[in-house]
C-alpha cells in the first residue's frame, strides 16, 4: 500500500523549546532549519506562530524557501487569535495578517488557513454572521474552521460551512460537556483532521489564565490512531486534499503519532529522529534513523553509536 497522493500528514508547530533534545538533536549545529528538518519526515506542518503574532512577509518567504526542496510539502496556518478569540475584524489587522502569509500562498505552499475557535464560540445567529464576515475578509484563502463546541455539528451549522466554502476541522479531543465528538465531515475541497490528545485531567474547555501545555501531553495508542484511519480514508476518497495534523506536542509526542499515522496510511519510509527512537522505542518499533546505526569497529563490549537523524 502506497501513501495516498492527496493526503498530507504532519505535526502542529515546530518552534518548541521542549523539542530541542528529543526531536531536533544537533540539527541546528548542522545548519538545518527546523522546517527543513521536519520536511525530511513529513509532507505537511501546521504553523501555530501565526495564532500568536503577525508574521512579516520575509519570514513566510524564508519558510517557503526552506520547503522548496520538498515538492509535496505544504503548510497550513492558524488564523491570528485577534480574529477567532477576541472576535475583532479590523481592516488594518486583516491587511497585516494577509500580507504576512501571502508569500506562502503565492509559492503554492499554503494549503489553507485554520480558524481555531474556542469552545465558547457556539452556533448562534451572531456567531454565524461573524463566520461569514471572516470568510469575506479572507476570501482569497481556503478556510477551515475548528469548532470545539458540538452545536456546530447541527445540520444548519454544517450547511452554513458548505454554503460559504469553509472546511470543517474534524477533531479528536478529551471528552467534556458539549465537546465536538470525532466526525468525518467534508464541507469544502480541503478536508482537515486534527488530533489534540485525550487527557481529561489536563483539559479544560477554556483554561483560566494558566499554561495549556499539559493539555497536549498525550500519546495516542496504535488502536486509537487506527480508529481514525477509516474516517481519513473516507475524507480522502472525496476531497482533493486531506490534511492530518497531530497537536499533542508535549515531549515530541505529536511527531511520534504523526509518524505512526503515516505508516497506517501507507508510508513505507519508516524513518524517525534518533532522539525519539531512543525515547519511544515501543511506539516507534520498526522505525529507523535516516542513517543506519553504526556498530563499533573495535569489537565486542564497545557501545554502538547511532547515526544522526
C-alpha positions in Angstrom: 0.0 0.0 0.0 1.4 3.4 -1.0 0.8 6.7 0.7 -2.2 8.5 -1.0 -1.3 11.4 -3.2 -4.0 13.7 -1.8 -3.1 13.2 1.9 -0.6 15.3 3.8 0.3 14.4 7.4 2.5 16.0 10.0 2.7 17.8 13.4 1.3 21.1 14.5 4.0 23.6 15.1 7.8 23.3 15.2 9.2 26.1 17.4 9.0 24.3 20.8 11.9 24.5 23.2 11.0 21.1 24.6 11.6 19.5 21.2 15.3 20.5 21.1 16.7 17.3 22.6 14.2 14.6 21.6 13.2 15.8 18.2 16.0 18.0 16.7 19.1 16.9 18.4 22.0 18.7 16.8 20.1 19.8 13.7 20.9 23.4 14.3 24.6 22.7 14.6 24.4 21.0 11.2 22.8 24.2 9.7 19.3 22.7 9.3 16.3 25.0 9.8 13.5 23.2 11.7 11.2 23.3 8.7 13.9 21.6 6.6 14.3 19.0 9.4 10.6 18.1 9.6 10.3 18.1 5.9 12.6 15.1 5.8 9.9 13.1 7.6 6.6 14.8 6.8 4.8 16.5 3.9 2.9 19.0 6.0 3.2 21.1 9.1 0.7 23.4 10.8 2.0 26.9 11.6 1.0 27.9 15.1 3.1 31.0 15.3 0.6 32.9 13.3 -2.0 32.4 16.0 0.1 34.5 18.5 1.7 37.1 16.2 1.5 38.7 12.8 4.5 37.5 10.7 6.4 39.6 8.3 6.3 38.6 4.6 10.1 37.9 4.6 9.5 35.2 7.3 6.9 33.5 5.1 9.3 33.7 2.1 12.0 32.0 4.3 9.7 29.2 5.2 8.7 28.7 1.6 12.4 28.6 0.6 13.2 26.0 3.2 10.4 23.8 1.9 11.5 24.3 -1.7 13.5 21.0 -2.0 10.4 19.0 -1.0 7.8 19.2 -3.7 4.9 17.7 -1.7 5.4 19.8 1.4 2.5 22.1 2.4 1.8 24.4 5.3 -1.5 25.2 7.0 -1.5 28.4 9.1 -3.6 29.2 12.1 -5.5 32.5 11.9 -4.5 35.0 14.5 -6.4 34.9 17.8 -7.5 38.5 17.2 -10.0 37.2 14.7 -11.0 33.9 16.4 -10.8 34.6 20.2 -11.1 38.4 20.5 -13.5 38.5 17.6 -12.2 41.7 16.2 -12.1 42.1 12.4 -10.4 45.4 11.9 -9.2 46.3 8.4 -5.6 47.0 9.3 -5.3 43.7 11.1 -6.8 41.8 8.2 -4.3 43.5 5.9 -1.3 42.8 8.2 -2.1 39.1 8.5 -2.9 38.7 4.8 0.3 40.4 3.7 2.4 38.3 6.1 1.1 35.0 4.9 0.6 35.7 1.2 4.1 34.7 0.1 3.3 31.1 1.1 0.1 31.3 -1.0 1.9 32.7 -4.0 4.6 30.0 -3.7 1.9 27.3 -3.8 2.8 26.1 -0.3 -0.3 27.1 1.7 -3.0 24.5 2.0 -5.4 26.6 4.0 -5.9 29.0 6.9 -7.2 27.3 10.1 -9.7 29.3 12.2 -9.3 27.7 15.6 -12.3 28.9 17.6 -12.6 28.5 21.4 -15.2 26.2 23.0 -17.3 29.3 23.9 -17.9 30.0 20.1 -21.2 28.2 19.8 -23.5 28.1 16.8 -25.7 31.2 17.2 -27.1 33.7 14.7 -24.5 36.2 15.8 -21.6 33.8 15.5 -22.8 32.5 12.2 -22.8 36.1 10.8 -19.3 36.6 12.2 -18.1 33.5 10.5 -19.5 34.8 7.2 -17.7 38.1 7.7 -14.4 36.2 8.3 -15.0 34.3 5.1 -15.4 37.6 3.2 -12.4 39.2 4.8 -10.1 36.3 3.8 -11.8 35.5 0.6 -8.7 34.6 -1.4 -7.6 31.9 1.0 -9.0 28.4 1.6 -10.5 28.5 5.1 -11.1 25.6 7.6 -12.9 26.1 10.9 -12.2 24.2 14.0 -15.3 24.2 16.2 -14.9 22.7 19.6 -18.5 23.1 20.7 -20.9 20.3 19.5 -23.5 22.9 18.4 -21.5 23.3 15.1 -22.3 19.7 14.1 -26.0 20.6 13.7 -27.4 20.4 10.2 -27.9 24.1 9.8 -24.3 24.8 11.0 -22.8 22.3 8.6 -25.0 23.8 5.8 -23.5 27.3 6.6 -20.0 25.9 6.2 -20.9 24.3 2.9 -22.6 27.4 1.6 -19.6 29.6 2.3 -17.0 27.0 1.3 -15.5 26.7 4.7 -13.9 23.4 5.6 -14.9 21.6 8.8 -12.0 20.5 11.0 -12.7 17.0 12.3 -11.1 16.9 15.7 -10.1 14.4 18.5 -10.1 15.9 21.9 -10.8 14.9 25.5 -14.5 14.4 26.2 -16.1 17.2 28.1 -19.5 18.8 28.3 -20.8 19.6 24.8 -17.5 18.8 23.2 -17.4 18.1 19.5 -17.0 14.3 19.1 -15.0 12.6 16.3 -16.5 13.2 12.9 -15.7 12.8 9.2 -17.4 15.9 7.8 -16.4 17.3 4.4 -17.7 20.8 3.7 -15.2 22.2 1.2 -12.4 21.0 -1.1 -10.0 20.8 1.9 -10.6 18.0 4.4 -8.9 18.5 7.8 -8.3 16.1 10.7 -6.7 17.4 13.9 -5.8 15.3 16.9 -5.3 17.1 20.2 -4.9 14.2 22.7 -7.4 12.8 25.2 -6.0 13.7 28.6 -9.2 14.6 30.6 -7.2 15.6 33.7 -5.4 18.4 32.0 -8.0 19.5 29.5 -10.3 22.4 30.2 -12.6 24.0 27.6 -11.1 27.4 28.4 -8.1 27.4 30.7 -8.2 30.1 33.3 -5.0 32.1 32.7 -2.6 29.2 33.2 -0.4 27.2 30.8 -2.1 25.0 28.3 0.9 22.8 27.8 -0.4 19.8 29.8 -3.5 19.5 27.6 -1.3 18.2 24.8 0.6 15.7 27.0 -0.9 12.6 25.5 0.4 9.7 23.4 -2.2 8.0 21.2 -2.1 4.2 21.2 -2.0 2.4 17.8 -5.6 1.4 18.3 -6.7 5.0 18.9 -4.9 6.1 15.7 -6.4 3.2 13.8 -9.9 4.3 14.8 -9.2 7.5 12.8 -8.0 5.7 9.7 -11.4 4.9 8.4 -12.5 8.5 8.7 -9.4 9.7 6.9 -9.8 7.2 4.1 -13.4 8.4 3.7 -12.4 12.0 3.5 -9.5 11.3 1.1 -11.9 9.5 -1.2 -13.9 12.6 -1.7 -11.6 15.6 -1.1 -8.9 16.8 -3.4 -6.7 17.5 -0.4 -6.8 15.9 3.1 -4.6 17.3 6.0 -4.0 15.2 9.0 -2.3 17.1 11.9 -1.2 16.0 15.3 -1.4 18.7 18.0 -0.2 16.7 21.1 3.2 18.3 21.1 4.4 17.6 24.7 7.7 15.6 24.6 7.5 15.3 20.8 4.5 13.0 21.0 2.9 14.7 18.0 5.9 13.7 15.9 5.7 10.1 17.2 2.0 9.8 16.4 2.3 11.6 13.1 5.0 9.0 12.1 2.7 6.2 13.2 -0.3 7.6 11.4 1.7 7.9 8.2 2.7 4.3 8.5 -1.0 3.4 8.9 -1.8 5.4 5.8 0.8 3.5 3.7 4.1 5.4 4.2 6.8 2.8 3.9 9.8 5.0 4.7 9.5 4.4 8.5 12.3 6.9 9.3 12.3 8.8 12.7 14.6 11.2 14.5 17.1 9.3 16.5 16.2 11.1 19.8 12.6 9.9 19.5 13.7 6.4 18.7 15.5 6.3 22.0 12.7 7.9 24.0 9.8 6.0 22.5 11.2 2.6 21.4 8.0 0.7 21.7 5.8 3.2 19.8 8.4 3.5 17.1 9.2 -0.2 16.8 10.3 -0.9 13.2 11.3 2.7 12.5 14.9 3.6 11.9 17.1 6.7 11.8 17.9 8.4 8.5 21.2 6.6 8.5 21.6 3.1 10.0 23.0 2.5 13.4 26.8 2.4 13.1 28.3 -0.5 15.0 31.7 -0.2 16.6 34.7 -1.3 14.6 36.6 -2.2 17.8 35.0 -5.4 18.8 32.5 -6.6 21.4 32.0 -4.6 24.5 32.0 -1.2 22.8 28.8 0.7 22.7 27.4 1.3 19.2 26.7 4.9 18.2 23.5 5.9 16.4 23.9 7.9 13.2 22.4 11.4 13.4 18.9 11.6 12.0 
